[in-house]
Amino acid sequence: MTEGITIGQAAAFAGVTVKTIRHYHKHGLIAEPRRDTSGYRRYGTADLLRLVQVRTLAGAGVPLAEVGTVLDADPDTFAAALVDVEQSLTGRIDELIARRETLRRLAHGDRVLLPERALALLDRMPALGFTADDVTTAREGLILVRALMPEGLDDYLSQIEHGLDDPRHVAMIKLTWAAGNWAPDDPRIEELADEMASHFLADPSLLPTLTGLRNREDGAARHDLLTRHGEDRRPGWTRLTALIQERMRSAGVSIP
């Protein structure tokens, strides 16, 4: 073995591929050994030792760009570098654990997109007589509120919770959601708009508002996206919402 071993043998002994060794050569982590009389490179014991060291550090998570520096460092620097690598790996492990937890939660649908407080609110709705479609629409709406008005989500949830504690308000909201399935020109929409406006005028605290949008330059666009959510599935909503707002404004209530 005085002439050393071939690159294939070195790869087999070190537990890597020939391609990996050439990759290490390219990055200057292992010096390219001498060639024999036939023109083949021969790896000696020092080359093999270096290869094993590089493979071990790379496998432990040390970035290739840092492997050479770590191997050539003095003992103290070497130890400090490994501590840094360990901390980096710990951070990556924590990130992967968080991603795994997100995937597990996603297995239960898009509930992962909302905080526990919002989920608790949605979980109350079926017992109050809301349909599965109602809950789906509400969940989607809350996801949009969180995305478009994150700073106002807690206040908005407080308003919704307050409304769900009022039996008459719950009955009125269920009626308006059912009216979403009516044709836009259904005469009942006019009557319901009058009733809903009177309901909110009697207790303005029951009217959910997105006040946090007032301070945004693009608040109008965000408000439009939020208030129009679900209209494609409930065609009666567009006219009903417009009529309720019209009546509220006529009564002096500021509606964004």
C-alpha angles and dihedrals in degrees: 000000000000091000093051129232134297124259090254091055092046090052092050093048093048095043097241136105128262087244090057092052091051088049089054089050090052091054093046094244093125124029114236106253127230122279124240125231090278092056096253121132115244124206119213130199093272090053092049092048091051090048092053091047093050092046092050095050093044090048090051090058104264107146112247090237089063101038095087093049092048094049093048095046127104117260095265094049090045091054093046091049091053090052089054091049091049091052090049091050091049090054091050091048091052090049092050091049090052091050091050090051090050090052091051091051091047088059085073093053131260093325085111088073094067135060121249092257092059092045091053089053092051091047089058094057102077092055088053091057101262116145126239088254089052091053091048092051091047092049092050090048092052091049088054092047090052091050098043100033108020094157091057100044096098092050091047091050089051089055092049092047090051090053094049089056090062112078094200091050091050090052091050094049092049088052093051091048091051088049088060087077092056121099112265091244094050106131090221089071091068091052093046092049089056091049094047093047090051089048093054094042089055090055114012090183088075092062108095110223133190096215093157090074093066092079095052123092089219093040094120092055092047091047091051092052092050098045094046095051111123096015091117089061096037108040094180092064097076095060095036093052092047092050094048091050091047092054093045092052091048087056091053099259114141109236118182 
